[in-house]
Amino acid sequence: MPTDTYGQIVNSSVGRFVAQRAGLPRPVELDRHAPGDPVVRGCVLLGAAPGDARLVAPHARVLASAGAQTATSLEEPVRSAAAAARLDAAVFNPAAPGDQRFKALVFDATAIADSTALAALHAFFHPTIRRLQSSGRVIVLGTPPAQAGSPRAATAQRALEGFTRSLGKEVGRGATVQLVEVAPGAEDQLASTVRFLLSPRSAYVSGQVVRIGAHGEQKAVDITTLDDLSEPLAGKVAFVTGASRGIGEEIARVLHRDGATVVGLDVPQAADGLVKVMRELGGDWLTLDITAPDAPQRIAQHLAEKHGGVDIVVHNAGVTLDKKLANQTPERFGTVLEINLRAPERITAELLKQKVINPNGRIIGVASIAGIAGNLGQTSYAASKAGVIGFVDSLAHELPQGITINAVAPGFIITQMTAAVPFATREVGQRLNAMAQGGLPVDVAETIAWYANPASTSVNGNVVRVCGQMMLGA
């Protein structure tokens, strides 16, 4: 990790000894995606709770389409599901001698219909969790509690959240743990989410709850026509604000890598950087202040006339202007809200009004961990980012033609901005998460690319934290 001096020191031969004696966190270098990588490099162990496990068969089909090496226990219906999906699955018997290790553990918990059945979690994970490799993946599949069918089932399914969040703070060595809640009827919409969460693209995402199909049925998109290609966004137009540097630049680069034509926007002061990035990507650009009264109309006109519409809208532009409230002027407080929240609201409303966003389009906001847990000196910033989450919640039920809205909530991401933070503050910010390190702009960008995937149509109304799973406050 070239950007993490602390990580280099504590992972040196001498530093490792000192860190172990002093109980200091030792971050590992996370697996991250590189062109040509498989979805998952290593064996995936697939299991299920006893009973009517409704997602084990769809998940087996996803693993088969991804070409994943797979193992299962001897129990039915897991072996039958693997056979039906034409998976050449190895057998895992925890009572037998051997040293099988796994890159991922996937457990279908949808059959857990009351609290006594939660013992199935221990039965599956107790003999397997120590077999998880570095930068491994754990996925628990469940049902949204509100759609579980009975109060007892809803109680048990809600318990899965506490289990997965806690397990995420136990696994260590760069491993991640997620809960994926799949609404009844959305079983065939697993693929884009499972492939993202199993892959190195989700390196800095852990302890999250992802909901699929929770906002009603959407038109299914066959993942095999998209996600097996190197460019799932081919033919799509992506509009990214704040695209000249930092996280915004990386979002533009990743969407371009996945095949999209990128239209970047930034303020006139950042024009040189914006033009340089967009020319490199073969994209288009706009320079304007998104808080200007006519900004939404100018953006809508540009996207409609020059590109025939837009498929992906990423509201990334933002400012902090930190000060304690007692020292905050009304103007300074208002500027943060205007840029971070009001401008995305106005731009989105205009694009929807003029029908510039194409069917099965994507609206993606950039919130922040500050909007969930709050931060000292960030009343305006945290209010704006909590507002972004509210924006997602309020529109998720309202959008037409398969358009979705979701958000990412970054934690401590290593950028030019955070490099200017005092050393001690920066070190604390990086270490207080399950990964014991800061994230990279590409971690945010990869999460946005998952939302943007045309096969993520049933991923709607989600706010996923890209924070390495913060230990405190969220």
Summary of the structure (lengths in Angstrom):
residues: 474
radius of gyration: 22.3
end to end distance: 25.7
largest distance: 69.7
contacts: 1690
relative contact order: 0.11
helix: 42%
strand: 19%
